[in-house]
């Protein structure tokens, strides 16, 4: 069985943040019904690299395990059918701007009247309250507003995108999945659903370690440091002799002593040299230069081998091509081949790994409206004639 077998999720969202929550739930057995606009569908179908099947690679990967139906909420009959679907749902996921669901007569209070057990996840740029609630926003805006983008890049240079431009979407989707699971657990005890309110920026802000307390206590405004880390050294990226990059992470004095031994410079870890962390931090540039010179004199494999022998945390900075060749990724099934409308397609595997009720990918992103008839007949008992009439009226 699957951990969420028997849970029905209505995914009303667009792009990534809300829908990614539904994707995670679907990987562990939830029946996810993706509700899309007729003709155009979710904008995610056109976000990313286009393919011959008409939908992007992002759609095929991130809409896995979902049943796609079309429904026009602008038509009264479309809203009526959505209400009927809500009546049988455990979870509803939406990431419209605040107020949109209310204009359709489907805010949380209205949903509770339809189904007191329903759990509503609401994702928006700034949340359902506050002075910014009505402003639009995407992950890039959230990275800036949260304080993350200000920290990304080289000192004195333009702040850069911190890895993926969609990072805040995925992080918020994960927090959304956590919220849904907590709400389901609470519903087991109370019998009632609840509303979960998430803003894109706040999930990123929550993960910025001591940024807030350091400012409140000491007025410290952290700036861009490139690959370095604010409170430890050496803890950065270094170029090897064969023009590769590696990461070394010495988070305490013992680790630095082991690195000094690997460098065949044990005297560097003496108490009157760079042994104490405070001394290393005060001499950041000098310590980094010593490590940089040593790494630059060796190949990537040589550096990694010597660090591993000395029990120093080290690892390569991989491109995706190298990731595809790495045996660790293969062993953990971090990349899996799945059938799609394009044929076999490599996509990220399911996380986390559960020993007794593991998740799985049953299918990749469906074509628009693939499951409309199946859902309307199976869940709402509509006849073929009724479905044909809805289609002629443009409701589906």
MIVO-75924 format. One record per residue (C-alpha): residue number from 1; residue in one letter; x, y, z. Coordinates in steps of 0.05 Angstrom, whole numbers, plus 32768, in hexadecimal, padded with zeros to 4 digits. Each point is the difference from the previous one (the first is absolute). Example, Ala and Ser with C-alpha at 12.3 -4.5 7.8 and 13.67 -1.06 7.14 Angstrom:
% residues 2
ATOM   nr  rest    xx    yy    zz
ATOM    1     A  80F6  7FA6  809C
ATOM    2     S  801B  8045  7FF3
//
This chain:
% residues 396
ATOM   nr  rest    xx    yy    zz
ATOM    1     X  8000  8000  8000
ATOM    2     X  8012  8049  7FFD
ATOM    3     X  8004  802F  803C
ATOM    4     X  7FCA  802F  7FE4
ATOM    5     X  7FD4  7FCD  7FDF
ATOM    6     X  7FB7  8017  8005
ATOM    7     X  8011  804A  8003
ATOM    8     X  7FE3  802A  7FC7
ATOM    9     X  8022  8041  7FED
ATOM   10     X  7FE4  8036  7FD2
ATOM   11     X  803A  8026  7FE1
ATOM   12     X  7FE5  8043  7FE8
ATOM   13     X  8044  8021  7FFE
ATOM   14     X  802C  8019  7FC8
ATOM   15     X  804A  7FFD  7FF2
ATOM   16     X  8028  7FDF  8038
ATOM   17     X  7FF6  8013  8049
ATOM   18     X  7FBA  7FE6  800F
ATOM   19     X  8002  7FC9  7FCC
ATOM   20     X  8043  7FE6  801A
ATOM   21     X  7FDF  7FF3  8043
ATOM   22     X  7FCB  7FD7  7FDC
ATOM   23     X  8037  7FDB  7FD9
ATOM   24     X  8022  7FEB  8041
ATOM   25     X  7FBE  7FE8  801D
ATOM   26     X  7FF1  7FDA  7FBF
ATOM   27     X  8042  7FDC  8002
ATOM   28     X  7FEA  7FE0  8041
ATOM   29     X  7FBC  7FE8  7FE8
ATOM   30     X  7FD1  803C  8004
ATOM   31     X  7FCF  8004  7FC6
ATOM   32     X  8012  8044  7FE3
ATOM   33     X  7FCE  801F  7FD1
ATOM   34     X  8020  8039  7FD9
ATOM   35     X  7FC9  8032  7FED
ATOM   36     X  8014  802B  7FC4
ATOM   37     X  7FE1  8034  7FD2
ATOM   38     X  7FE2  7FE4  7FC0
ATOM   39     X  802B  8009  7FC1
ATOM   40     X  803C  8021  8022
ATOM   41     X  800B  7FD8  8040
ATOM   42     X  8033  8010  8035
ATOM   43     X  8036  8032  7FEC
ATOM   44     X  8033  7FCD  8017
ATOM   45     X  7FF2  7FDA  7FC0
ATOM   46     X  8026  8038  7FDC
ATOM   47     X  8034  800E  8036
ATOM   48     X  8043  7FE1  7FF1
ATOM   49     X  801B  7FDB  7FC4
ATOM   50     X  7FCD  7FF2  7FC9
ATOM   51     X  7FF8  7FB9  7FE7
ATOM   52     X  7FE0  7FDC  7FC6
ATOM   53     X  7FC4  7FEA  802A
ATOM   54     X  7FEA  8049  800A
ATOM   55     X  8011  8005  804A
ATOM   56     X  8043  8013  801F
ATOM   57     X  8032  7FD4  8024
ATOM   58     X  7FEE  8024  8041
ATOM   59     X  7FB7  7FEC  7FF7
ATOM   60     X  8010  7FB8  7FF0
ATOM   61     X  802C  7FF9  803E
ATOM   62     X  7FDA  802A  8033
ATOM   63     X  7FB9  7FEC  7FEF
ATOM   64     X  800E  7FB6  800A
ATOM   65     X  7FC8  7FD4  801C
ATOM   66     X  7FCA  8035  7FF5
ATOM   67     X  7FBD  7FF7  7FDE
ATOM   68     X  7FF2  803C  7FD3
ATOM   69     X  7FBA  801B  7FF7
ATOM   70     X  7FE9  8041  7FE2
ATOM   71     X  7FCD  802F  8020
ATOM   72     X  7FEF  8049  7FF2
ATOM   73     X  7FF7  8024  8042
ATOM   74     X  7FE7  803E  7FDC
ATOM   75     X  7FBF  7FDA  7FEF
ATOM   76     X  7FCD  7FF4  8037
ATOM   77     X  7FFB  7FB6  7FEE
ATOM   78     X  804C  7FFA  8006
ATOM   79     X  7FFE  801C  8046
ATOM   80     X  7FC6  7FD1  8011
ATOM   81     X  8028  7FC4  7FE9
ATOM   82     X  803C  8018  8027
ATOM   83     X  7FD5  8005  803F
ATOM   84     X  7FEA  7FB8  7FF4
ATOM   85     X  8049  7FEA  7FFB
ATOM   86     X  8012  8026  8040
ATOM   87     X  7FC8  7FDB  8024
ATOM   88     X  8027  7FBF  7FF5
ATOM   89     X  8046  801A  8009
ATOM   90     X  802F  7FFB  803B
ATOM   91     X  802F  8037  7FE9
ATOM   92     X  7FFA  803C  7FD2
ATOM   93     X  803F  8023  7FE7
ATOM   94     X  7FFE  8046  7FE2
ATOM   95     X  8033  8036  7FF2
ATOM   96     X  7FD7  8038  7FE2
ATOM   97     X  8006  8048  8018
ATOM   98     X  7FDA  800B  8042
ATOM   99     X  7FB7  800D  7FF2
ATOM  100     X  7FF9  7FD9  7FBF
ATOM  101     X  7FE1  7FC3  8021
ATOM  102     X  7FD1  802E  8027
ATOM  103     X  7FE8  8020  7FBF
ATOM  104     X  7FEC  7FBB  7FE9
ATOM  105     X  7FDB  7FF6  8041
ATOM  106     X  8033  7FCC  8016
ATOM  107     X  8028  801F  8039
ATOM  108     X  8011  7FD4  803B
ATOM  109     X  7FC0  8011  8026
ATOM  110     X  7FD6  7FEC  7FC4
ATOM  111     X  8029  7FC0  7FF8
ATOM  112     X  7FF3  7FEE  8049
ATOM  113     X  7FB5  8004  7FF3
ATOM  114     X  8008  7FD0  7FC6
ATOM  115     X  8030  7FD1  8023
ATOM  116     X  8013  800D  804A
ATOM  117     X  8039  7FCD  7FFA
ATOM  118     X  8022  8021  7FC5
ATOM  119     X  8047  801B  8008
ATOM  120     X  8010  803D  7FD6
ATOM  121     X  8048  8011  7FEF
ATOM  122     X  8007  8048  7FE8
ATOM  123     X  8042  8016  7FE1
ATOM  124     X  800D  8047  7FE9
ATOM  125     X  803A  8031  7FF9
ATOM  126     X  7FF5  8023  8043
ATOM  127     X  7FCA  7FD7  8023
ATOM  128     X  7FB7  800D  800D
ATOM  129     X  800C  803B  802E
ATOM  130     X  802D  803D  8008
ATOM  131     X  800C  803F  7FD6
ATOM  132     X  801D  7FD9  7FC6
ATOM  133     X  7FCA  7FCA  7FFB
ATOM  134     X  7FE5  8018  7FBD
ATOM  135     X  8043  8007  7FDC
ATOM  136     X  8014  7FCC  7FCC
ATOM  137     X  8041  7FDB  8006
ATOM  138     X  8029  7FC5  7FE8
ATOM  139     X  803A  7FDA  8020
ATOM  140     X  8033  8033  7FE8
ATOM  141     X  7FDA  8037  8024
ATOM  142     X  7FFD  7FD4  803E
ATOM  143     X  804B  7FF4  7FFE
ATOM  144     X  800A  804B  8002
ATOM  145     X  7FCC  8011  8034
ATOM  146     X  8016  7FC8  802F
ATOM  147     X  8048  8018  8002
ATOM  148     X  801D  7FC4  7FDB
ATOM  149     X  8013  8021  7FBE
ATOM  150     X  8024  8038  8026
ATOM  151     X  8030  7FCB  8019
ATOM  152     X  800C  7FDD  7FBE
ATOM  153     X  803C  8014  7FD5
ATOM  154     X  8045  801D  8007
ATOM  155     X  8011  803A  802F
ATOM  156     X  7FF1  8043  7FE1
ATOM  157     X  7FE1  7FE0  7FC2
ATOM  158     X  7FB8  7FFA  7FE7
ATOM  159     X  7FD7  7FD0  802B
ATOM  160     X  7FF3  7FC0  7FD9
ATOM  161     X  7FCA  7FCB  7FFC
ATOM  162     X  800C  7FCE  8039
ATOM  163     X  8002  7FC1  7FD6
ATOM  164     X  7FBB  7FF2  7FE4
ATOM  165     X  7FD3  803A  7FF0
ATOM  166     X  7FC7  7FD4  801B
ATOM  167     X  801F  7FF0  8043
ATOM  168     X  7FCB  8025  8029
ATOM  169     X  7FC9  7FDB  7FDA
ATOM  170     X  801C  7FBC  8012
ATOM  171     X  8010  8013  8048
ATOM  172     X  7FBA  801C  8009
ATOM  173     X  7FE2  7FC1  7FE0
ATOM  174     X  8025  7FD6  8033
ATOM  175     X  7FE9  802B  803A
ATOM  176     X  7FBA  7FFA  7FE2
ATOM  177     X  8005  7FB4  8000
ATOM  178     X  8017  8003  8049
ATOM  179     X  7FC5  802C  8011
ATOM  180     X  7FD0  7FD1  7FDE
ATOM  181     X  801B  7FC4  8026
ATOM  182     X  7FFC  8025  8042
ATOM  183     X  7FB8  8015  7FF0
ATOM  184     X  7FEE  7FB9  7FED
ATOM  185     X  801C  7FE8  8043
ATOM  186     X  7FD8  8035  8025
ATOM  187     X  7FC2  7FED  7FDA
ATOM  188     X  8008  7FB8  8018
ATOM  189     X  7FF7  801C  8047
ATOM  190     X  7FCD  8037  7FF4
ATOM  191     X  7FD9  7FEB  7FC3
ATOM  192     X  8008  8046  7FE3
ATOM  193     X  802B  801C  7FC8
ATOM  194     X  8025  8042  8001
ATOM  195     X  8021  8035  7FD5
ATOM  196     X  804B  8003  7FF3
ATOM  197     X  801B  8044  7FEB
ATOM  198     X  8046  8004  7FE2
ATOM  199     X  8027  8038  7FDF
ATOM  200     X  8038  7FF2  7FCF
ATOM  201     X  8031  802F  8022
ATOM  202     X  7FF6  7FE7  8047
ATOM  203     X  8013  7FB8  7FF2
ATOM  204     X  8043  8018  7FE6
ATOM  205     X  8009  8031  8039
ATOM  206     X  7FF4  7FC7  8031
ATOM  207     X  803E  7FDC  7FE6
ATOM  208     X  8033  8039  8006
ATOM  209     X  801F  7FE5  8041
ATOM  210     X  8017  8038  802F
ATOM  211     X  7FF3  803B  7FD2
ATOM  212     X  7FC9  801E  802C
ATOM  213     X  801E  7FF5  8046
ATOM  214     X  8044  8019  7FE9
ATOM  215     X  7FE2  8041  7FE8
ATOM  216     X  7FD4  8008  803E
ATOM  217     X  8039  7FF3  8031
ATOM  218     X  803B  8020  7FDD
ATOM  219     X  7FE4  802A  7FC6
ATOM  220     X  8027  7FD2  7FD1
ATOM  221     X  7FEA  8005  7FB8
ATOM  222     X  801B  7FC4  7FDA
ATOM  223     X  801A  8011  7FBB
ATOM  224     X  8011  7FD7  7FC3
ATOM  225     X  803D  7FD4  800B
ATOM  226     X  8003  7FD8  7FC0
ATOM  227     X  800C  7FB7  8011
ATOM  228     X  8016  800E  8047
ATOM  229     X  7FD8  7FF4  803F
ATOM  230     X  7FF8  8036  8034
ATOM  231     X  8014  7FDC  8041
ATOM  232     X  8033  7FCC  7FEB
ATOM  233     X  803F  7FFC  7FD5
ATOM  234     X  8017  7FDC  7FD5
ATOM  235     X  7FB9  7FF1  7FE8
ATOM  236     X  7FFF  8012  7FB6
ATOM  237     X  800B  7FEB  7FB8
ATOM  238     X  8045  7FF7  7FE3
ATOM  239     X  801B  7FF5  7FB9
ATOM  240     X  802C  7FC3  7FF4
ATOM  241     X  803D  7FF8  7FD2
ATOM  242     X  7FD5  7FDE  7FCB
ATOM  243     X  7FCF  803B  7FFF
ATOM  244     X  7FCA  7FDD  802A
ATOM  245     X  7FDE  801B  803E
ATOM  246     X  7FFA  7FE0  8045
ATOM  247     X  7FDE  8014  8041
ATOM  248     X  8025  7FFA  8042
ATOM  249     X  7FD9  8009  8041
ATOM  250     X  8028  8007  8040
ATOM  251     X  7FCB  8010  8034
ATOM  252     X  802C  7FFC  803F
ATOM  253     X  8048  8001  8018
ATOM  254     X  8008  7FB4  7FFD
ATOM  255     X  7FEC  7FFF  7FB7
ATOM  256     X  8032  8037  7FF0
ATOM  257     X  8036  7FD9  8024
ATOM  258     X  7FF0  7FC3  7FD4
ATOM  259     X  8002  802C  7FC2
ATOM  260     X  8044  801C  8015
ATOM  261     X  8019  7FB8  8006
ATOM  262     X  7FE5  7FF0  7FBA
ATOM  263     X  8025  803D  7FE6
ATOM  264     X  803F  7FE6  8023
ATOM  265     X  8001  8042  8027
ATOM  266     X  7FEC  7FEB  8046
ATOM  267     X  8020  803F  801D
ATOM  268     X  7FC7  8028  7FE2
ATOM  269     X  7FD1  7FE4  8035
ATOM  270     X  802C  8015  803B
ATOM  271     X  7FE0  802C  8034
ATOM  272     X  802F  803A  7FEF
ATOM  273     X  7FF0  7FF9  7FB5
ATOM  274     X  7FBA  7FF1  7FE5
ATOM  275     X  7FE9  7FCA  8031
ATOM  276     X  7FC9  8029  8023
ATOM  277     X  7FC3  8011  7FD6
ATOM  278     X  8003  8049  8016
ATOM  279     X  8047  8006  7FE5
ATOM  280     X  7FEC  7FE1  7FBE
ATOM  281     X  7FC5  802F  7FF8
ATOM  282     X  802D  803C  800D
ATOM  283     X  8030  7FE7  7FCB
ATOM  284     X  7FCB  7FE8  7FCE
ATOM  285     X  8025  8016  7FC1
ATOM  286     X  8042  7FE2  8016
ATOM  287     X  7FE1  7FBD  8014
ATOM  288     X  7FD8  7FFD  7FBF
ATOM  289     X  803F  800F  7FD8
ATOM  290     X  8027  7FC7  8022
ATOM  291     X  7FC8  7FCF  7FF0
ATOM  292     X  7FF8  801C  7FBA
ATOM  293     X  8049  7FF7  7FF0
ATOM  294     X  8000  7FB8  801A
ATOM  295     X  7FC1  7FED  7FDA
ATOM  296     X  801A  8022  7FC1
ATOM  297     X  803F  7FD4  8001
ATOM  298     X  7FD9  7FBF  7FFB
ATOM  299     X  7FCB  7FE0  7FD4
ATOM  300     X  7FB9  7FFB  8019
ATOM  301     X  8006  7FB5  800C
ATOM  302     X  8041  800B  8027
ATOM  303     X  7FE1  8035  802D
ATOM  304     X  7FC2  7FD6  800D
ATOM  305     X  802A  7FC3  800F
ATOM  306     X  802D  8024  8032
ATOM  307     X  7FC6  8021  8023
ATOM  308     X  7FDA  7FBF  8005
ATOM  309     X  803C  7FDE  801E
ATOM  310     X  8005  8037  8034
ATOM  311     X  7FB5  7FFF  800E
ATOM  312     X  7FF7  8048  7FE6
ATOM  313     X  7FBB  800E  7FE2
ATOM  314     X  800B  8009  7FB5
ATOM  315     X  7FD9  7FF9  7FC1
ATOM  316     X  7FFF  8012  7FB6
ATOM  317     X  7FD6  8038  7FE2
ATOM  318     X  7FDB  7FD6  7FCD
ATOM  319     X  7FE1  8013  7FBE
ATOM  320     X  7FC1  7FD9  7FEE
ATOM  321     X  802A  7FD7  7FCF
ATOM  322     X  802B  7FE8  803A
ATOM  323     X  7FC3  7FF3  802B
ATOM  324     X  7FE6  7FD0  7FCB
ATOM  325     X  8042  7FD8  8005
ATOM  326     X  8006  7FFE  804C
ATOM  327     X  7FF4  7FBB  8020
ATOM  328     X  7FE3  801F  8040
ATOM  329     X  7FC7  8020  7FD8
ATOM  330     X  7FF5  7FBE  7FDD
ATOM  331     X  8000  7FD7  8040
ATOM  332     X  7FCF  802E  8023
ATOM  333     X  7FD3  8004  7FC2
ATOM  334     X  8003  804B  8002
ATOM  335     X  7FF5  8000  7FB4
ATOM  336     X  7FCD  7FCF  7FE3
ATOM  337     X  7FEA  7FF1  7FB9
ATOM  338     X  7FB5  8003  7FF7
ATOM  339     X  7FD3  7FF8  7FC3
ATOM  340     X  7FE1  8040  7FE7
ATOM  341     X  7FDE  801B  7FC2
ATOM  342     X  8047  800C  7FE7
ATOM  343     X  8017  7FBA  800E
ATOM  344     X  8030  7FEF  8039
ATOM  345     X  8010  803F  8028
ATOM  346     X  8032  800B  8039
ATOM  347     X  7FE1  8023  803C
ATOM  348     X  8013  8009  804A
ATOM  349     X  7FEB  7FC6  802C
ATOM  350     X  7FD0  8001  803B
ATOM  351     X  8014  801B  8044
ATOM  352     X  8001  7FEF  8038
ATOM  353     X  800D  7FB5  8001
ATOM  354     X  7FCF  7FDB  802D
ATOM  355     X  8010  7FB8  8011
ATOM  356     X  7FB8  7FE6  8005
ATOM  357     X  7FD5  8031  7FD7
ATOM  358     X  802E  801B  7FCA
ATOM  359     X  7FE9  8032  7FCD
ATOM  360     X  8001  7FF4  7FB6
ATOM  361     X  7FF8  8020  7FBC
ATOM  362     X  7FC4  7FE2  7FDE
ATOM  363     X  7FFF  802E  7FC3
ATOM  364     X  801E  8041  7FE9
ATOM  365     X  7FDB  8041  7FF1
ATOM  366     X  7FBF  7FF0  7FDB
ATOM  367     X  7FE3  8022  7FC2
ATOM  368     X  7FCE  8037  800D
ATOM  369     X  7FBD  7FE3  8016
ATOM  370     X  8017  7FB8  7FFA
ATOM  371     X  7FD5  7FEB  803B
ATOM  372     X  7FC5  8030  7FFB
ATOM  373     X  7FCD  7FCB  7FEC
ATOM  374     X  801C  7FCD  8031
ATOM  375     X  7FFB  8030  803C
ATOM  376     X  7FBC  801D  7FEF
ATOM  377     X  7FE1  7FBC  7FF6
ATOM  378     X  8025  7FDD  8038
ATOM  379     X  7FFA  8035  8036
ATOM  380     X  7FC4  802A  7FED
ATOM  381     X  7FD6  7FCB  7FDC
ATOM  382     X  7FF6  802B  7FC2
ATOM  383     X  7FE6  7FDD  7FC2
ATOM  384     X  8022  8000  7FBC
ATOM  385     X  7FC9  802E  7FE7
ATOM  386     X  800A  8031  8039
ATOM  387     X  804B  8001  7FF3
ATOM  388     X  7FF5  800C  7FB6
ATOM  389     X  7FD2  803B  8011
ATOM  390     X  8035  801D  802F
ATOM  391     X  8034  7FFA  7FC9
ATOM  392     X  7FD3  8023  7FCD
ATOM  393     X  7FF4  8038  8031
ATOM  394     X  804A  800A  800C
ATOM  395     X  7FFB  7FEE  804A
ATOM  396     X  8033  7FC8  7FF5
//
